[in-house]
Structures are given as structure tokens and as C-alpha cells.
Amino acid sequence: MPGFRVTERSMATNTLANLQLNLSRNQQLQDQLSSGKLIKHASDSPGGAVIAMQHRSDMATLNQYSRNADDGMGWLSMADTALTSASTQITRARELVLTGLSSGSSGSAEAREAIALEVDNLRSSLIDLANTTYLDRPIFGGTTPGPAAYDASGVYQGDQGEVNRTISANANVRVDTSGDQVFGAGANTVFAILGRISNDLRTNPAGLSADLADIDTAQKRVQSALSGVGSRYNQISQMQQTAENRVLDLRAQLSDVEDIDLPKTITELSLQQTAYQAALAATAKVIQPSLVDFLR
């Protein structure tokens, strides 16, 4: 069988090529150890890079859902505070109606006037609560661009638009609260009712019985709105927690794809360096002889 001629040049070339591969692997391990990442470029692992990009995209989407949830809970928390205060003040107005009824027409005009003044103050305070804002937007005014949901006389200035926040791929939750649903509409607003109570205390105590039924209806509306706000707040809070838990899962999966196994990488680098030193020593012996050595 014919043999292949192996020259000193070919031996040196092959040896240096193998050394270069060894050195390249050494450099790759050092890069991984210094960065802590298995994938620095898509070419390092095309499949892993695609998975990492998908995980990052999903995490960005979920983080946006979480931010939306934060904003939504801000709206609803503000509404909860305002409605709780409104309920307390309507309860106080009911107590004043009962006081007016108990004294009846036999009570002094001065006493009824004092009660009427307190009712007037409650009415003004409720209008202020109805104009509660979040980030300079009235929470009971729908999508109105104006600064207030009600004017000073208690007339609605908002619209019937809805402010919604997307908190998951399949959940879009309303975060504002309709002023009409909370405080009533037309002649049945709580502000109009309180105005009638004030007027009846001054001029028609007999009308307070009908006012009492009206104020009870107004209180039920506020309580119903308060319940709805609490329900939506809990829904958003739960969805936000779900999104945050999913982000943690994706971060762990991303780490599995991208991050190095530190003990394993340190061990591999140590072995690679040892192998490289051994290869250098062997190469020095292989390519040491030259033509001059044979002519001696």
C-alpha cells in the first residue's frame, strides 16, 4: 500500500491548528466565566437564543400588565377612599333627618336651621368627594377631559365613557366609577336630595319622611358602588400576582438557558488550561527538530 509522506511543515501546521482550537476553547470558557452567560451572541446557540428572546418578550408583556394593574389599583383605591367617606357622610345626613323628624314642627326654627346648615355642609363636602381625582383625572367623570366631574351646584359634567386597564391577555377591567351610578342622576342625585332635606328642615318638616326614603336609596347606591370597587380591586390584585409569579418562572427558565453552571465552568476551564499547557509542551517537542539538526 502506498504511504503518505508526512513533512515537518505539515506536522507543524497541524499542531499549530490544534493549538489554536485549544486556545479558542480556553478563551470561550474564560468569556463565559467572566460574563456568567452561556449565550453572548445568537451564533453561540441559535436555538437557545430564540428561546431566550421569547422569554424576554413574554416577561416584558407581563411586566406591562403589572404596571397596568398598579395604575388600576391606584384608581380603585382612590375611589374606595372617596366612597367610604361619602357613605359616612350620607349616614350622618340620615341621622340629621331623623333628628329633624323627631323634633317635627314643634321644634324651634333655630334648631332646624342649625341642622339644615350641617346638611348644607355635608352636601358641599360630598360634591368635593365626587370630584376626587387620580393623576389629575376625575375618577367619577368617565373619560371627560375636564378637571371635575360635578360643578359647584352638583350638576354632572362628566360623560359615560369608561377607563379600562388591560391586566392580562384576556382581562380588561374598568377602573373608573360612573358618577351617575354612585351619586344618582337628574333630580335623584344625592346632592339634590340633600338640597331638599335642607329646604324641608327650614320650611316643610313634614316632607322629611319622603327625604328619609330618598337618602336610604342614595346610601344603597354608594354601598353598591363600594362593593363593586372592592371586587374589581381584588380581581386586579390577583391578576397582578399571577403576572408577577409568571415573570419569576420565566426568569428562572431564562437563567437555565442563558446562565452558566458556575462550578462546572470553573472545572472545565481548569481542565482546559491544563490540557493547553500539556499541548504546548508536546508541541515544543514535535516541532523542535529542523534540517539544521540533521546536518550536524
Rosetta blueprint (number, residue, H / E / L):
1 M L
2 P L
3 G L
4 F L
5 R L
6 V L
7 T L
8 E H
9 R H
10 S H
11 M H
12 A H
13 T H
14 N H
15 T H
16 L H
17 A H
18 N H
19 L H
20 Q H
21 L H
22 N H
23 L H
24 S H
25 R H
26 N H
27 Q H
28 Q H
29 L H
30 Q H
31 D H
32 Q H
33 L H
34 S H
35 S H
36 G L
37 K E
38 L L
39 I L
40 K L
41 H L
42 A H
43 S H
44 D H
45 S L
46 P H
47 G H
48 G H
49 A H
50 V H
51 I H
52 A H
53 M H
54 Q H
55 H H
56 R H
57 S H
58 D H
59 M H
60 A H
61 T H
62 L H
63 N H
64 Q H
65 Y H
66 S H
67 R H
68 N H
69 A H
70 D H
71 D H
72 G H
73 M H
74 G H
75 W H
76 L H
77 S H
78 M H
79 A H
80 D H
81 T H
82 A H
83 L H
84 T H
85 S H
86 A H
87 S H
88 T H
89 Q H
90 I H
91 T H
92 R H
93 A H
94 R H
95 E H
96 L H
97 V H
98 L H
99 T H
100 G H
101 L H
102 S H
103 S H
104 G H
105 S H
106 S H
107 G L
108 S L
109 A H
110 E H
111 A H
112 R H
113 E H
114 A H
115 I H
116 A H
117 L H
118 E H
119 V H
120 D H
121 N H
122 L H
123 R H
124 S H
125 S H
126 L H
127 I H
128 D H
129 L H
130 A H
131 N L
132 T L
133 T E
134 Y E
135 L L
136 D L
137 R E
138 P E
139 I L
140 F L
141 G L
142 G L
143 T L
144 T L
145 P L
146 G L
147 P L
148 A L
149 A L
150 Y E
151 D L
152 A L
153 S L
154 G L
155 V L
156 Y E
157 Q L
158 G L
159 D L
160 Q L
161 G L
162 E L
163 V L
164 N E
165 R E
166 T E
167 I E
168 S E
169 A L
170 N L
171 A E
172 N E
173 V E
174 R E
175 V L
176 D L
177 T L
178 S L
179 G H
180 D H
181 Q H
182 V H
183 F H
184 G L
185 A L
186 G H
187 A H
188 N H
189 T L
190 V H
191 F H
192 A H
193 I H
194 L H
195 G H
196 R H
197 I H
198 S H
199 N H
200 D H
201 L H
202 R H
203 T H
204 N L
205 P H
206 A H
207 G H
208 L H
209 S H
210 A H
211 D H
212 L H
213 A H
214 D H
215 I H
216 D H
217 T H
218 A H
219 Q H
220 K H
221 R H
222 V H
223 Q H
224 S H
225 A H
226 L H
227 S H
228 G H
229 V H
230 G H
231 S H
232 R H
233 Y H
234 N H
235 Q H
236 I H
237 S H
238 Q H
239 M H
240 Q H
241 Q H
242 T H
243 A H
244 E H
245 N H
246 R H
247 V H
248 L H
249 D H
250 L H
251 R H
252 A H
253 Q H
254 L H
255 S H
256 D H
257 V H
258 E H
259 D E
260 I L
261 D L
262 L H
263 P H
264 K H
265 T H
266 I H
267 T H
268 E H
269 L H
270 S H
271 L H
272 Q H
273 Q H
274 T H
275 A H
276 Y H
277 Q H
278 A H
279 A H
280 L H
281 A H
282 A H
283 T H
284 A H
285 K H
286 V H
287 I L
288 Q L
289 P L
290 S L
291 L H
292 V H
293 D H
294 F H
295 L H
296 R L
